[in-house]
Amino acid sequence: MSKTLQRVERLKSLISAQAPLDLEAWVRSVLVHYFFHVSDRGRIELSDEGPRVLNLLSPTVFKGAGRFRFSSQTVFGVPRSPGAYACSYIESRTPESLIEIGRGTVFNNRTTLISEGAAIRFGQDCLIGPELLVLDSNSHELAPARRREPDRQPREVRVGNNVFIGARVTLLKGVEIGDGCIVSAGAVVTPGFKAPPLSIVAGNPARVIGSVPQDETPPAALS
């Protein structure tokens, strides 16, 4: 048996000897630390007072020449969800770019956020499903003669407070999602679309299909 095969067999034995849940947590932790280590970490600003900790529960990489402004209570990743070992990709590509995320907002796995000179802003207490894609530009010009050039007119994407976004949603440049909205799974929200507060948004291309019912029970009564 070659030395390579011997090493493989030893590694298999080591893995088999570990408790599955302990091994799973260890592997995910190694991936989280690796991708954060190769990130442009110096560009991350934590806006809250208190512990200066970024909550990364699944692999997430931060790249680019722009800024990242997060609450220390922003969460990236859900361990017990599809894609827990896949890497979310967050890029503030140009020096003018900004990605800003408010307190208590939680992103599921395989998130992609790319700012190219405008901004991507999420408010507080948003819940985001897996495989979200958000772009504040077209990534390139659309005219065939200039299609290899950067988009000259990026537009800010703004998501309000307490928004729920389902799985595999795409938000394109200039989109505004008002407070309390629901964006249904698989929606493609096209450039410049504006959803009023408490809208239900669905479809490709997305449109408003209803309103979010409001809970009329006072919080004190619930407790």
C-alpha beads as a LAMMPS data file, in Angstrom:
LAMMPS data file: protein, C-alpha beads

223 atoms
222 bonds

1 atom types
1 bond types

-500.0 500.0 xlo xhi
-500.0 500.0 ylo yhi
-500.0 500.0 zlo zhi

Masses

1 110.0

Atoms # bond

1 1 1 0.000 0.000 0.000
2 1 1 1.381 3.434 -0.961
3 1 1 2.062 6.108 1.663
4 1 1 -0.784 8.221 0.268
5 1 1 -3.291 5.381 0.695
6 1 1 -1.973 4.735 4.201
7 1 1 -2.569 8.374 5.107
8 1 1 -6.090 8.196 3.683
9 1 1 -6.853 5.074 5.694
10 1 1 -5.519 6.695 8.885
11 1 1 -7.659 9.762 8.235
12 1 1 -10.738 7.610 7.642
13 1 1 -10.086 5.797 10.914
14 1 1 -9.698 9.103 12.748
15 1 1 -12.982 10.405 11.306
16 1 1 -14.834 7.188 12.107
17 1 1 -13.664 7.363 15.722
18 1 1 -15.277 10.780 16.302
19 1 1 -18.830 11.417 17.442
20 1 1 -20.712 12.587 14.305
21 1 1 -22.099 15.796 15.821
22 1 1 -18.705 16.755 17.271
23 1 1 -17.012 16.132 13.928
24 1 1 -19.652 18.107 12.034
25 1 1 -19.218 21.131 14.298
26 1 1 -15.422 20.910 14.041
27 1 1 -15.406 20.768 10.220
28 1 1 -17.821 23.690 9.929
29 1 1 -15.758 25.708 12.421
30 1 1 -12.582 25.119 10.397
31 1 1 -14.339 26.288 7.208
32 1 1 -15.763 29.377 8.930
33 1 1 -12.323 30.351 10.238
34 1 1 -10.585 29.672 6.914
35 1 1 -12.923 31.851 4.824
36 1 1 -12.898 34.663 7.381
37 1 1 -9.082 34.483 7.509
38 1 1 -8.834 35.043 3.734
39 1 1 -11.413 37.868 3.846
40 1 1 -10.717 41.615 3.646
41 1 1 -11.428 41.773 7.373
42 1 1 -10.016 45.243 7.928
43 1 1 -12.915 46.780 6.006
44 1 1 -15.579 45.441 8.370
45 1 1 -17.074 47.972 10.801
46 1 1 -19.221 46.794 13.734
47 1 1 -21.668 49.530 14.649
48 1 1 -22.927 48.409 18.074
49 1 1 -21.427 49.005 21.453
50 1 1 -20.509 45.957 23.526
51 1 1 -18.822 42.729 22.330
52 1 1 -17.089 43.237 18.973
53 1 1 -18.030 39.854 17.538
54 1 1 -19.256 38.959 14.053
55 1 1 -21.648 35.989 14.187
56 1 1 -20.582 33.566 11.457
57 1 1 -22.358 30.212 11.801
58 1 1 -21.519 28.920 8.325
59 1 1 -18.621 29.747 5.947
60 1 1 -18.726 33.386 4.773
61 1 1 -16.117 35.389 2.866
62 1 1 -15.904 39.199 2.658
63 1 1 -14.077 40.731 -0.310
64 1 1 -13.576 44.089 -1.969
65 1 1 -12.183 47.599 -1.701
66 1 1 -15.326 49.147 -0.182
67 1 1 -16.913 49.091 3.280
68 1 1 -18.948 46.622 5.319
69 1 1 -20.983 48.099 8.181
70 1 1 -22.683 45.468 10.322
71 1 1 -24.376 45.263 13.676
72 1 1 -22.594 42.889 16.037
73 1 1 -25.960 41.096 16.197
74 1 1 -26.012 40.367 12.457
75 1 1 -25.919 36.600 11.831
76 1 1 -24.585 34.824 8.739
77 1 1 -25.491 31.150 8.418
78 1 1 -27.854 28.526 9.791
79 1 1 -26.085 25.255 10.687
80 1 1 -29.188 23.050 10.413
81 1 1 -30.137 24.157 6.911
82 1 1 -29.107 23.220 3.344
83 1 1 -25.747 24.619 2.315
84 1 1 -24.279 24.827 5.825
85 1 1 -20.854 23.872 4.402
86 1 1 -21.123 26.125 1.331
87 1 1 -19.638 29.627 1.396
88 1 1 -21.697 32.825 1.375
89 1 1 -20.032 35.543 -0.710
90 1 1 -20.210 39.192 0.387
91 1 1 -18.362 41.701 -1.810
92 1 1 -18.093 45.478 -1.564
93 1 1 -16.300 45.646 -4.888
94 1 1 -15.266 49.266 -5.455
95 1 1 -13.946 51.916 -3.034
96 1 1 -17.361 53.652 -3.181
97 1 1 -19.304 50.479 -2.348
98 1 1 -21.109 49.821 0.935
99 1 1 -22.932 46.836 2.407
100 1 1 -24.833 47.780 5.570
101 1 1 -26.844 45.392 7.761
102 1 1 -28.888 46.227 10.849
103 1 1 -29.267 44.669 14.263
104 1 1 -30.822 41.211 14.500
105 1 1 -30.889 40.438 10.767
106 1 1 -30.195 36.755 10.012
107 1 1 -29.016 35.390 6.658
108 1 1 -29.363 31.722 5.816
109 1 1 -26.660 29.890 3.828
110 1 1 -25.285 30.588 0.321
111 1 1 -26.031 34.318 0.442
112 1 1 -24.493 36.498 -2.284
113 1 1 -24.341 40.281 -1.852
114 1 1 -22.310 42.313 -4.368
115 1 1 -22.147 46.125 -4.262
116 1 1 -20.496 47.908 -7.188
117 1 1 -20.504 51.543 -6.132
118 1 1 -24.017 52.303 -4.862
119 1 1 -24.982 50.411 -1.692
120 1 1 -26.866 47.421 -0.351
121 1 1 -28.690 48.151 2.911
122 1 1 -30.715 45.822 5.138
123 1 1 -32.608 47.104 8.157
124 1 1 -33.133 45.435 11.511
125 1 1 -34.670 42.041 12.346
126 1 1 -34.865 40.703 8.774
127 1 1 -35.048 36.942 8.207
128 1 1 -33.440 35.787 4.954
129 1 1 -33.805 32.360 3.333
130 1 1 -31.024 30.402 1.606
131 1 1 -29.445 31.371 -1.723
132 1 1 -30.322 35.066 -1.700
133 1 1 -28.712 37.111 -4.518
134 1 1 -28.533 40.914 -4.249
135 1 1 -26.786 43.165 -6.813
136 1 1 -26.732 46.974 -6.937
137 1 1 -25.570 46.964 -10.559
138 1 1 -25.948 44.986 -13.772
139 1 1 -22.277 43.956 -13.326
140 1 1 -21.552 45.311 -16.812
141 1 1 -23.022 47.639 -19.423
142 1 1 -25.904 46.136 -21.418
143 1 1 -25.218 47.574 -24.889
144 1 1 -23.348 44.914 -26.928
145 1 1 -20.482 47.263 -27.856
146 1 1 -19.831 48.062 -24.173
147 1 1 -20.796 44.791 -22.515
148 1 1 -17.303 44.200 -21.116
149 1 1 -17.331 47.557 -19.303
150 1 1 -18.570 48.024 -15.704
151 1 1 -22.120 49.258 -15.184
152 1 1 -21.870 53.055 -15.082
153 1 1 -25.130 53.525 -13.171
154 1 1 -25.331 51.291 -10.093
155 1 1 -28.372 51.989 -7.901
156 1 1 -28.822 51.385 -4.186
157 1 1 -30.789 48.361 -2.981
158 1 1 -32.673 49.029 0.257
159 1 1 -34.486 46.454 2.413
160 1 1 -36.432 47.806 5.391
161 1 1 -36.912 46.478 8.919
162 1 1 -38.530 43.148 9.811
163 1 1 -38.625 41.868 6.225
164 1 1 -38.943 38.136 5.504
165 1 1 -37.292 36.931 2.286
166 1 1 -37.789 33.335 1.170
167 1 1 -35.361 30.956 -0.511
168 1 1 -33.665 31.705 -3.850
169 1 1 -34.784 35.313 -4.151
170 1 1 -33.005 37.782 -6.447
171 1 1 -33.011 41.532 -5.734
172 1 1 -31.608 43.670 -8.541
173 1 1 -30.359 47.252 -8.614
174 1 1 -32.620 50.049 -7.434
175 1 1 -34.998 47.734 -5.560
176 1 1 -36.679 49.011 -2.386
177 1 1 -38.495 46.624 -0.038
178 1 1 -40.561 48.379 2.647
179 1 1 -40.789 47.524 6.337
180 1 1 -42.597 44.312 7.228
181 1 1 -42.758 42.909 3.676
182 1 1 -42.657 39.257 2.651
183 1 1 -40.762 38.356 -0.533
184 1 1 -41.830 34.871 -1.590
185 1 1 -39.424 32.081 -2.496
186 1 1 -38.006 32.255 -5.999
187 1 1 -39.053 35.857 -6.640
188 1 1 -36.977 37.870 -9.121
189 1 1 -37.355 41.508 -8.112
190 1 1 -36.434 43.557 -11.166
191 1 1 -34.496 46.858 -11.270
192 1 1 -36.244 49.834 -9.711
193 1 1 -39.114 47.842 -8.171
194 1 1 -40.559 49.422 -5.003
195 1 1 -42.621 47.397 -2.547
196 1 1 -44.699 49.445 -0.066
197 1 1 -44.538 48.442 3.613
198 1 1 -46.361 45.216 4.543
199 1 1 -46.570 44.009 0.917
200 1 1 -46.407 40.393 -0.189
201 1 1 -44.151 40.197 -3.241
202 1 1 -43.940 37.150 -5.523
203 1 1 -43.210 36.006 -9.054
204 1 1 -40.784 36.453 -11.937
205 1 1 -40.893 39.319 -12.636
206 1 1 -42.012 40.100 -9.102
207 1 1 -45.200 42.015 -8.307
208 1 1 -47.231 42.848 -5.224
209 1 1 -49.850 40.116 -4.744
210 1 1 -51.250 41.033 -1.332
211 1 1 -50.716 42.543 2.089
212 1 1 -49.195 41.051 5.217
213 1 1 -51.879 40.539 7.895
214 1 1 -51.126 42.567 10.992
215 1 1 -51.245 40.968 14.421
216 1 1 -53.689 43.025 16.428
217 1 1 -52.884 41.297 19.749
218 1 1 -50.847 43.634 21.982
219 1 1 -47.469 42.117 23.007
220 1 1 -48.417 42.514 26.715
221 1 1 -51.442 40.250 26.210
222 1 1 -49.277 37.561 24.606
223 1 1 -47.000 37.433 27.639

Bonds

1 1 1 2
2 1 2 3
3 1 3 4
4 1 4 5
5 1 5 6
6 1 6 7
7 1 7 8
8 1 8 9
9 1 9 10
10 1 10 11
11 1 11 12
12 1 12 13
13 1 13 14
14 1 14 15
15 1 15 16
16 1 16 17
17 1 17 18
18 1 18 19
19 1 19 20
20 1 20 21
21 1 21 22
22 1 22 23
23 1 23 24
24 1 24 25
25 1 25 26
26 1 26 27
27 1 27 28
28 1 28 29
29 1 29 30
30 1 30 31
31 1 31 32
32 1 32 33
33 1 33 34
34 1 34 35
35 1 35 36
36 1 36 37
37 1 37 38
38 1 38 39
39 1 39 40
40 1 40 41
41 1 41 42
42 1 42 43
43 1 43 44
44 1 44 45
45 1 45 46
46 1 46 47
47 1 47 48
48 1 48 49
49 1 49 50
50 1 50 51
51 1 51 52
52 1 52 53
53 1 53 54
54 1 54 55
55 1 55 56
56 1 56 57
57 1 57 58
58 1 58 59
59 1 59 60
60 1 60 61
61 1 61 62
62 1 62 63
63 1 63 64
64 1 64 65
65 1 65 66
66 1 66 67
67 1 67 68
68 1 68 69
69 1 69 70
70 1 70 71
71 1 71 72
72 1 72 73
73 1 73 74
74 1 74 75
75 1 75 76
76 1 76 77
77 1 77 78
78 1 78 79
79 1 79 80
80 1 80 81
81 1 81 82
82 1 82 83
83 1 83 84
84 1 84 85
85 1 85 86
86 1 86 87
87 1 87 88
88 1 88 89
89 1 89 90
90 1 90 91
91 1 91 92
92 1 92 93
93 1 93 94
94 1 94 95
95 1 95 96
96 1 96 97
97 1 97 98
98 1 98 99
99 1 99 100
100 1 100 101
101 1 101 102
102 1 102 103
103 1 103 104
104 1 104 105
105 1 105 106
106 1 106 107
107 1 107 108
108 1 108 109
109 1 109 110
110 1 110 111
111 1 111 112
112 1 112 113
113 1 113 114
114 1 114 115
115 1 115 116
116 1 116 117
117 1 117 118
118 1 118 119
119 1 119 120
120 1 120 121
121 1 121 122
122 1 122 123
123 1 123 124
124 1 124 125
125 1 125 126
126 1 126 127
127 1 127 128
128 1 128 129
129 1 129 130
130 1 130 131
131 1 131 132
132 1 132 133
133 1 133 134
134 1 134 135
135 1 135 136
136 1 136 137
137 1 137 138
138 1 138 139
139 1 139 140
140 1 140 141
141 1 141 142
142 1 142 143
143 1 143 144
144 1 144 145
145 1 145 146
146 1 146 147
147 1 147 148
148 1 148 149
149 1 149 150
150 1 150 151
151 1 151 152
152 1 152 153
153 1 153 154
154 1 154 155
155 1 155 156
156 1 156 157
157 1 157 158
158 1 158 159
159 1 159 160
160 1 160 161
161 1 161 162
162 1 162 163
163 1 163 164
164 1 164 165
165 1 165 166
166 1 166 167
167 1 167 168
168 1 168 169
169 1 169 170
170 1 170 171
171 1 171 172
172 1 172 173
173 1 173 174
174 1 174 175
175 1 175 176
176 1 176 177
177 1 177 178
178 1 178 179
179 1 179 180
180 1 180 181
181 1 181 182
182 1 182 183
183 1 183 184
184 1 184 185
185 1 185 186
186 1 186 187
187 1 187 188
188 1 188 189
189 1 189 190
190 1 190 191
191 1 191 192
192 1 192 193
193 1 193 194
194 1 194 195
195 1 195 196
196 1 196 197
197 1 197 198
198 1 198 199
199 1 199 200
200 1 200 201
201 1 201 202
202 1 202 203
203 1 203 204
204 1 204 205
205 1 205 206
206 1 206 207
207 1 207 208
208 1 208 209
209 1 209 210
210 1 210 211
211 1 211 212
212 1 212 213
213 1 213 214
214 1 214 215
215 1 215 216
216 1 216 217
217 1 217 218
218 1 218 219
219 1 219 220
220 1 220 221
221 1 221 222
222 1 222 223
